[in-house]
Amino acid sequence: MTTLIIGKSSNLSDSLYKKITDCHLISSRELLKDIHILSKYRDDKINIIFNNFQTATQINSLENASEYIMNSILVTANVLEYFNKTSINKIIYTSSSSVYGNNILCNEKDEVKPMHLHASLKVANEKLIEQYCDEHNIDYTIARIFNMYGSNDRFSIISKILDAFCNYKELTTVNNGNAIRDFIHIDDVVSVYLQLLNTQNVKILNIGTGNGSSIKNILDFLSNNGMRISTKNILKDELKASTADIRLLSQIVDTSDFIDVQEYLKKELDVCRK
């Protein structure tokens, strides 16, 4: 089975590519220039994983609004249209917990309440995938990933904590770090995706740990273990709480072995300290 991952620069794409046999990374920007680079796969039975979206560092910027929209949803639509009436085994769309808005314990059946453009475009992609797959009788999964960190990540707050400690920098916290988030390591996300490629009839799936942590609590934990990080604070509108209901996920994979974010940081910072 050939697996195509749309979105070449994604950290998740790179990690999946290392684990999936007969896997091909496709640049979304190259697809916008020439969709026919996919022609070699039209006769194959394929899986498609959509990781395409606006670059993480530019998610909150509308400096180039048309490019934002093209990267976020036009690429998805073009790929689906190109593979119309071909043999697609499975589609996975990488969505986000942000579609739930402020929700202390997010369940897959909860109403989506996007609070900004990024989340709204994720919802639009979800609906596009859902309708296309229903019309063409294709199995699909909308993967709503919570706060992912690890591997070559340079964007998450967890990576910034590591950078601040290891390079003697000041960490910028938002609203004193009080917001609750569900942090999941990329290795655990990859394990879930590998299982999903061989699992049918899971339309929407939360991918998180089910445990909420605040940056304030994480920093306090590290400080109590002799790893103090200097901080400065800014005030900003943000989601107050977002944690995953993982009852469905627990039926698909063993979540008991998922990496704990505090223990992960303690281990990584121990290496820096030495």
C-alpha positions as CSV (number, residue, x, y, z in Angstrom):
1,M,0.0,0.0,0.0
2,T,1.4,3.4,-1.0
3,T,1.0,6.2,1.5
4,L,1.1,9.9,0.4
5,I,1.8,12.5,3.0
6,I,0.7,16.0,1.9
7,G,2.8,18.7,3.6
8,K,6.5,18.0,3.4
9,S,7.8,20.5,5.9
10,S,5.7,19.3,8.8
11,N,7.5,17.8,11.8
12,L,4.8,15.2,12.0
13,S,5.2,14.4,8.3
14,D,8.9,13.7,8.8
15,S,8.3,11.5,11.8
16,L,5.6,9.5,10.0
17,Y,7.8,9.1,6.9
18,K,10.4,7.3,9.0
19,K,7.9,4.8,10.2
20,I,5.6,4.0,7.2
21,T,6.7,1.6,4.5
22,D,6.3,2.8,0.9
23,C,5.7,6.3,2.0
24,H,6.1,9.5,-0.1
25,L,6.3,13.1,1.2
26,I,4.7,15.6,-1.2
27,S,5.3,19.4,-0.9
28,S,2.0,21.3,-0.8
29,R,3.7,24.3,-2.4
30,E,4.9,22.1,-5.3
31,L,1.4,20.8,-5.7
32,L,0.1,24.4,-6.1
33,K,2.5,24.8,-9.0
34,D,1.9,21.4,-10.6
35,I,-0.8,19.0,-9.3
36,H,0.4,16.4,-11.9
37,I,3.4,15.5,-9.9
38,L,0.9,13.1,-8.4
39,S,0.3,11.3,-11.7
40,K,2.6,8.4,-10.8
41,Y,0.3,7.4,-8.0
42,R,-3.1,7.5,-9.8
43,D,-3.1,3.8,-10.6
44,D,-2.0,2.7,-7.1
45,K,-4.2,1.9,-4.1
46,I,-3.2,4.7,-1.7
47,N,-3.6,6.1,1.7
48,I,-3.5,9.9,2.0
49,I,-2.4,11.8,5.1
50,F,-3.1,15.5,4.9
51,N,-0.6,17.5,7.0
52,N,-0.7,20.6,4.8
53,F,-1.5,23.9,6.5
54,Q,0.0,27.4,6.9
55,T,3.5,27.3,8.4
56,A,3.3,27.0,12.2
57,T,5.3,30.2,12.7
58,Q,2.9,32.2,10.5
59,I,-0.4,30.8,11.8
60,N,-1.3,34.1,13.5
61,S,-0.2,36.3,10.5
62,L,-2.3,37.5,7.6
63,E,0.6,39.2,5.8
64,N,-0.2,37.0,2.8
65,A,-3.8,36.1,3.2
66,S,-4.2,34.3,-0.2
67,E,-1.2,32.1,0.5
68,Y,-2.6,31.3,3.9
69,I,-5.9,30.1,2.4
70,M,-4.1,28.2,-0.4
71,N,-1.8,26.3,1.9
72,S,-4.6,25.6,4.4
73,I,-7.4,24.3,2.3
74,L,-6.9,24.8,-1.5
75,V,-4.2,22.1,-1.5
76,T,-6.6,19.7,0.2
77,A,-9.3,20.4,-2.4
78,N,-6.9,20.0,-5.3
79,V,-5.6,16.7,-4.2
80,L,-9.0,15.3,-3.5
81,E,-10.2,16.4,-7.0
82,Y,-7.1,15.0,-8.6
83,F,-7.7,11.5,-7.1
84,N,-11.4,11.5,-7.9
85,K,-12.5,8.0,-9.1
86,T,-9.2,6.4,-8.2
87,S,-8.5,3.8,-5.5
88,I,-8.2,5.5,-2.1
89,N,-8.0,3.1,0.8
90,K,-7.9,5.6,3.7
91,I,-7.6,9.3,4.3
92,I,-6.4,10.9,7.5
93,Y,-6.7,14.6,8.0
94,T,-4.6,16.2,10.7
95,S,-6.8,18.6,12.5
96,S,-6.4,20.4,15.8
97,S,-8.0,20.5,19.3
98,S,-8.5,24.3,18.6
99,V,-11.7,23.5,16.8
100,Y,-13.4,22.9,20.1
101,G,-12.7,26.4,21.5
102,N,-12.8,26.7,25.3
103,N,-13.7,23.2,26.4
104,I,-12.3,21.6,29.6
105,L,-12.8,18.1,28.4
106,C,-13.3,17.8,24.6
107,N,-15.3,14.9,23.3
108,E,-15.5,14.0,19.7
109,K,-19.3,14.5,19.7
110,D,-19.0,18.1,21.1
111,E,-20.0,21.0,18.9
112,V,-17.0,22.7,17.3
113,K,-16.5,26.4,18.4
114,P,-13.5,27.8,16.5
115,M,-12.3,31.1,18.0
116,H,-9.9,32.2,15.3
117,L,-9.0,31.8,11.6
118,H,-6.6,28.8,12.1
119,A,-9.3,26.8,13.9
120,S,-12.0,27.8,11.4
121,L,-9.9,26.6,8.5
122,K,-9.3,23.3,10.2
123,V,-13.1,22.9,10.6
124,A,-13.5,23.8,6.9
125,N,-11.0,21.1,6.0
126,E,-12.8,18.6,8.2
127,K,-16.1,19.2,6.4
128,L,-14.4,19.0,3.0
129,I,-12.9,15.6,3.9
130,E,-16.1,14.4,5.4
131,Q,-18.3,15.2,2.5
132,Y,-15.8,13.9,-0.1
133,C,-15.3,10.6,1.6
134,D,-19.0,10.1,2.3
135,E,-19.8,10.8,-1.4
136,H,-17.1,8.4,-2.6
137,N,-17.4,5.7,0.1
138,I,-13.9,6.2,1.4
139,D,-12.8,5.4,4.9
140,Y,-11.4,8.5,6.7
141,T,-10.3,9.8,10.1
142,I,-10.3,13.4,11.3
143,A,-7.4,13.4,13.8
144,R,-7.8,16.2,16.3
145,I,-4.3,16.5,17.8
146,F,-3.9,18.4,21.1
147,N,-0.6,20.2,22.0
148,M,2.1,18.2,20.3
149,Y,5.8,18.5,21.1
150,G,9.0,16.5,20.6
151,S,11.4,15.5,17.8
152,N,12.5,18.4,15.6
153,D,9.8,20.7,17.1
154,R,10.8,24.4,17.3
155,F,7.4,25.9,17.8
156,S,5.7,24.4,20.8
157,I,6.0,26.0,24.3
158,I,7.7,22.7,25.4
159,S,10.5,23.3,22.9
160,K,10.7,26.9,24.1
161,I,11.1,25.7,27.7
162,L,14.0,23.4,26.6
163,D,15.6,26.2,24.6
164,A,15.3,28.7,27.5
165,F,16.9,26.3,30.0
166,C,19.6,24.9,27.8
167,N,20.6,28.3,26.3
168,Y,20.2,30.5,29.4
169,K,17.3,32.5,27.9
170,E,14.3,34.1,29.4
171,L,11.0,32.3,28.7
172,T,8.0,34.3,27.7
173,T,4.8,33.1,29.3
174,V,1.3,34.1,28.4
175,N,-1.2,35.1,31.1
176,N,1.2,33.8,33.8
177,G,1.1,30.3,32.2
178,N,-2.3,29.5,33.8
179,A,-4.0,28.0,30.7
180,I,-4.6,24.3,30.8
181,R,-3.4,22.2,27.9
182,D,-3.1,18.5,27.0
183,F,0.5,17.9,25.9
184,I,1.2,14.9,23.7
185,H,4.6,13.7,22.4
186,I,4.9,13.3,18.7
187,D,6.1,9.7,19.1
188,D,2.7,8.8,20.6
189,V,0.9,10.6,17.8
190,V,2.8,8.6,15.2
191,S,1.9,5.4,17.0
192,V,-1.8,6.4,16.8
193,Y,-1.5,7.2,13.1
194,L,0.1,3.8,12.3
195,Q,-2.8,2.1,14.0
196,L,-5.4,4.3,12.2
197,L,-4.1,3.3,8.8
198,N,-5.3,-0.2,9.6
199,T,-8.5,0.8,11.6
200,Q,-11.8,1.3,9.9
201,N,-14.8,3.5,10.8
202,V,-13.2,6.0,13.2
203,K,-14.5,9.2,11.8
204,I,-13.2,11.7,14.4
205,L,-10.5,10.9,17.0
206,N,-9.0,13.0,19.8
207,I,-5.3,12.4,20.1
208,G,-4.1,13.6,23.5
209,T,-3.2,12.2,26.9
210,G,-6.4,13.1,28.7
211,N,-4.3,15.0,31.3
212,G,-4.3,18.8,31.5
213,S,-1.3,20.7,32.6
214,S,-0.5,24.4,32.9
215,I,2.9,25.9,32.0
216,K,2.9,27.4,35.5
217,N,2.6,23.9,37.1
218,I,5.2,22.5,34.7
219,L,7.7,25.3,35.6
220,D,6.9,24.8,39.3
221,F,7.6,21.1,38.9
222,L,11.0,21.8,37.2
223,S,11.9,24.4,39.8
224,N,11.2,21.9,42.6
225,N,13.7,19.6,40.8
226,G,16.4,22.2,40.7
227,M,15.7,23.4,37.2
228,R,14.6,27.0,37.5
229,I,13.8,29.0,34.3
230,S,13.6,32.8,34.2
231,T,10.4,34.1,32.8
232,K,8.6,37.3,31.6
233,N,4.9,37.5,31.1
234,I,2.6,38.9,28.5
235,L,-1.2,39.3,28.4
236,K,-3.0,37.8,25.5
237,D,-6.3,36.3,24.5
238,E,-6.1,32.6,24.5
239,L,-8.1,29.4,25.2
240,K,-8.3,29.0,29.0
241,A,-8.6,25.2,28.9
242,S,-8.3,22.3,26.4
243,T,-8.0,18.7,27.4
244,A,-8.9,15.5,25.5
245,D,-11.6,13.0,26.2
246,I,-9.6,9.9,25.2
247,R,-12.1,7.2,25.9
248,L,-12.4,6.4,22.1
249,L,-8.6,6.6,21.7
250,S,-8.1,4.2,24.5
251,Q,-10.1,1.6,22.6
252,I,-7.7,1.9,19.7
253,V,-4.3,2.1,21.3
254,D,-2.8,1.6,24.8
255,T,-2.6,5.1,26.2
256,S,-1.1,4.1,29.5
257,D,2.4,4.2,28.1
258,F,2.1,7.7,26.6
259,I,5.0,10.0,27.5
260,D,4.4,12.3,30.5
261,V,5.4,15.9,29.6
262,Q,6.9,16.7,33.0
263,E,9.0,13.6,33.1
264,Y,10.1,14.2,29.4
265,L,11.2,17.8,30.3
266,K,13.0,16.7,33.4
267,K,14.9,14.0,31.4
268,E,15.8,16.4,28.6
269,L,16.9,19.2,31.0
270,D,19.0,16.8,32.9
271,V,21.0,16.2,29.7
272,C,21.5,20.0,29.3
273,R,22.5,20.4,32.9
274,K,25.3,17.9,32.5
